[in-house]
Amino acid sequence: MSVQSFRDVLSAPLIERLHAYTKDQSSCRTNYTSWQKELIRSSAAILVFDLTEDLRQEVAAQAKVAHPELNKYANIYAVYHRMMPGSYITWHQDHSWKFGMTIHLNEYWDENYGGYFAWKEGAEVKCLKPEFNHANYIVTPLDHCVFQTTPDAPVRNTIQIFGL
């Protein structure tokens, strides 16, 4: 198994609350302040919003309905990412976690905006376009990255879920 995809992961009211929560925040972390330099290189900023415990639990509960395998993990961590135009995440394996899941929150994403989720299967690179409320699930370690978003792309919004 490399990457599994799921549709309609989060409810519309929860997605609205997540967007509203991040818009109301006066501060957040960024890839520059909290990530390893190897993940950043020359990427534009990625804003990282830590969720409240209530939001994190609701995201986890709905993700577990979409993918019941998540129930086997004792600790699930979720954050909201805003990838600014020109941002990307380099190839990595998320060794600190047992799984990773990305839930895409942009209602529309033109294929020319970049920002595709990519992974390696042997010598082959595969990728998925960000689709609204679709999740990509990986079991680590797996070489994966996010391709750079174009200068004219909107902010790429996602929920990142990791577990132990």
Sequence and secondary structure as in RCSB ss.txt:
>XXXX:A:sequence
MSVQSFRDVLSAPLIERLHAYTKDQSSCRTNYTSWQKELIRSSAAILVFDLTEDLRQEVAAQAKVAHPELNKYAN
IYAVYHRMMPGSYITWHQDHSWKFGMTIHLNEYWDENYGGYFAWKEGAEVKCLKPEFNHANYIVTPLDHCVFQTT
PDAPVRNTIQIFGL
>XXXX:A:secstr
  EEEESS S HHHHHHHHHHHHT S  EEHHHHS HHHHTT   EEEEE  HHHHHHHHHHHHHH GGGGG S 
EEEEEEEE TT  EEEE  TT SEEEEEE  S   GGGB  EEEEETTEEEEE   TT EEEEESS  EEE  B 
TT   EEEEEEEE 
